[in-house]
């Protein structure tokens, strides 16, 4: 009976950890929320696109995880999904930025809902290739991945 509980708890824990880590990617890439955007009156500053942020993350993660040649096909599947998600988020962010000044509150909330739904769909697309890659990682790579997902950094901050 304890073994069955363990089998259910481990995949659930992995999903929670992955969702927490991936939210860093998607929430940071989409820009400010509608409330934060309305509160800011600072001059326009050129922001890095989701595509540019994703490329930087891919490069950093590849170096951190020390992807092997054998893992390369799984890594490429994952990075393809990451790039597609980033392109989609850039389109949504551009739409939001272009139309936010003329939208009423209801329209703004509907657009915010669409962006949130897109993030959820992106997470659903991301999980299968991530699970496949994670399964192929060595114990050392898994430990690094777990640390990155828990802390958002490469072992610089311990979680208690």
Order of alpha helices (4+ residues) and beta strands (2+ residues): alpha-alpha-alpha-alpha-alpha-alpha
